[in-house]
Amino acid sequence: MDNGSLSHEMAVEASLIFQIRERVENTIEVFGEWDYLSHQVVASPFKPVDYMDKMDVFGYRFIIDQRPTISKFLIIEIKRGRVRSADVLQLMKYVDWIKNEYAYGDYSMIEAYLVGASFHDDVSVDFESKIERNFIQGFRPAVAVKWENMKLVQYVYNENTELLDFMVRDTDIH
């Protein structure tokens, strides 16, 4: 552990999934409640295992009283240390994958989070243009919609609770 960050990304991943499952207040305030969670889920066309892209955390939420109909998909990319601009693009690759493979072309079904102990200054440069996705929703009338549902989340290990504390960061990071 270094300045409140964990030394292994898998430790952050396991803690995050545990805290969502156990409905830890701070964690639920940031990420919400989810009906299904998994980790290291394939997010690329089939290829040799060593070359597959994998999402750190994937989940979904059912429409209330309409199980098994899914209302939202969750994608979380975790960096144990400092988040960089390239990490935003990595997460957006997963967002596009989920949109094509699971969400029927509907970005509004996706919530994305980029989690790290700190953020490099380059993350905020052109952040909105990197994540913005435009798509058509519905028909008769079809409506042009803009998606920007990615949040930057900082974590810190809390020695008193032995849990991770999460805080949504402004995209104007300095």
C-alpha positions in Angstrom: 0.0 0.0 0.0 1.3 3.4 -1.0 -0.5 6.7 0.0 -3.8 4.9 0.3 -3.5 3.0 -2.9 -3.3 -0.8 -3.0 -0.3 -2.5 -4.6 -2.4 -5.0 -6.6 -5.1 -4.2 -9.1 -6.9 -7.5 -8.3 -7.2 -6.3 -4.6 -9.0 -3.2 -5.7 -11.2 -5.3 -8.0 -12.1 -7.8 -5.3 -12.8 -5.0 -2.7 -15.0 -3.1 -5.1 -17.1 -6.2 -6.0 -17.4 -7.1 -2.3 -18.4 -3.6 -1.3 -21.1 -3.4 -4.0 -22.4 -6.9 -3.1 -22.5 -6.0 0.6 -24.1 -2.7 -0.2 -21.5 -0.6 1.6 -23.0 2.9 1.8 -20.2 4.9 0.2 -19.8 2.4 -2.6 -23.5 2.2 -3.4 -23.6 6.0 -3.4 -21.0 6.1 -6.2 -21.7 2.9 -8.2 -25.3 2.1 -7.4 -26.8 -1.4 -6.8 -26.4 -4.2 -9.3 -28.1 -7.6 -9.6 -25.2 -9.4 -11.3 -21.4 -8.7 -11.0 -18.5 -10.5 -12.5 -14.8 -9.8 -13.1 -12.3 -10.3 -15.9 -15.1 -10.6 -18.5 -14.0 -11.0 -22.2 -14.6 -7.8 -24.2 -13.2 -8.6 -27.6 -13.8 -11.1 -30.5 -12.5 -14.6 -30.0 -8.7 -14.9 -30.1 -6.0 -16.6 -28.2 -6.5 -16.1 -24.4 -3.2 -14.2 -24.0 -4.5 -11.5 -26.5 -8.1 -11.2 -25.3 -9.3 -7.9 -23.8 -11.0 -8.3 -20.5 -13.1 -5.8 -18.5 -12.1 -5.6 -14.8 -15.7 -5.5 -13.6 -18.9 -6.2 -15.6 -22.5 -6.3 -14.3 -26.1 -5.6 -15.0 -29.3 -4.5 -13.3 -32.7 -6.0 -14.1 -35.8 -3.9 -14.6 -37.7 -4.0 -11.3 -40.2 -6.9 -11.3 -39.3 -7.8 -14.8 -36.4 -10.2 -14.2 -34.6 -11.3 -16.5 -35.0 -8.2 -18.6 -31.8 -6.1 -18.2 -32.1 -2.3 -17.8 -28.5 -1.3 -17.5 -25.0 -2.7 -18.0 -22.0 -1.8 -15.7 -18.4 -1.5 -16.9 -15.6 -0.7 -14.5 -12.0 -0.3 -15.5 -9.6 -0.3 -12.5 -6.1 1.1 -12.3 -4.3 0.4 -9.0 -2.3 3.6 -9.2 -2.5 6.6 -11.5 -5.1 6.8 -14.3 -3.8 8.2 -17.6 -5.6 9.4 -20.8 -5.0 6.1 -22.6 -7.1 4.4 -19.9 -10.1 6.5 -20.9 -9.8 5.2 -24.4 -9.4 1.6 -23.1 -12.6 1.9 -21.2 -14.4 3.4 -24.2 -13.4 0.4 -26.3 -15.2 -1.8 -23.7 -18.3 0.6 -23.8 -18.4 0.3 -27.6 -18.1 -3.5 -27.3 -21.0 -3.8 -24.8 -23.1 -1.5 -26.9 -22.6 -3.7 -30.0 -22.8 -7.1 -28.3 -25.4 -6.7 -25.5 -27.1 -3.3 -25.5 -28.7 -3.5 -29.0 -26.8 -0.3 -30.1 -28.3 1.6 -27.2 -25.5 3.5 -25.3 -28.1 4.7 -22.7 -28.1 1.2 -21.3 -24.4 1.5 -20.2 -22.8 3.0 -17.1 -19.0 3.2 -17.2 -16.5 4.0 -14.4 -12.8 4.5 -14.5 -11.3 3.9 -11.0 -7.8 4.8 -9.8 -5.9 6.0 -6.8 -5.0 9.3 -8.6 -5.4 10.9 -12.0 -2.7 12.2 -14.3 -3.3 15.8 -15.7 -3.7 14.4 -19.2 -7.0 12.6 -18.3 -8.9 15.9 -18.4 -7.6 17.0 -21.8 -10.4 16.5 -24.3 -12.1 14.2 -21.8 -15.6 15.0 -23.2 -14.6 14.5 -26.8 -13.0 11.1 -26.0 -16.1 9.7 -24.3 -18.9 11.3 -26.3 -21.0 8.9 -28.3 -23.9 9.9 -30.5 -26.6 7.4 -31.4 -30.3 7.2 -32.5 -32.8 6.0 -30.0 -36.3 4.8 -30.7 -38.3 5.2 -33.8 -41.4 7.1 -34.9 -40.0 9.5 -33.9 -36.3 8.6 -33.8 -34.3 10.8 -31.5 -30.6 11.7 -31.7 -29.0 11.2 -28.3 -25.6 11.9 -26.8 -24.0 9.5 -24.3 -21.4 10.7 -21.8 -22.1 8.4 -18.9 -18.6 7.7 -17.7 -17.5 8.7 -14.3 -13.9 9.1 -12.9 -13.7 7.6 -9.4 -10.8 7.9 -7.0 -10.3 5.3 -4.3 -8.3 5.4 -1.1 -7.9 2.6 1.5 -9.4 3.5 4.8 -7.4 1.9 7.6 -10.2 2.5 10.2 -12.9 0.6 8.2 -10.5 -1.7 6.3 -12.5 -0.8 3.2 -12.0 1.3 0.1 -13.6 4.8 0.1 -14.7 6.1 -3.3 -15.1 9.6 -4.5 -16.4 10.8 -7.9 -13.9 13.2 -9.5 -14.6 16.2 -11.6 -13.4 15.8 -15.2 -11.4 19.0 -14.7 -8.6 17.4 -12.8 -5.6 19.3 -11.5 
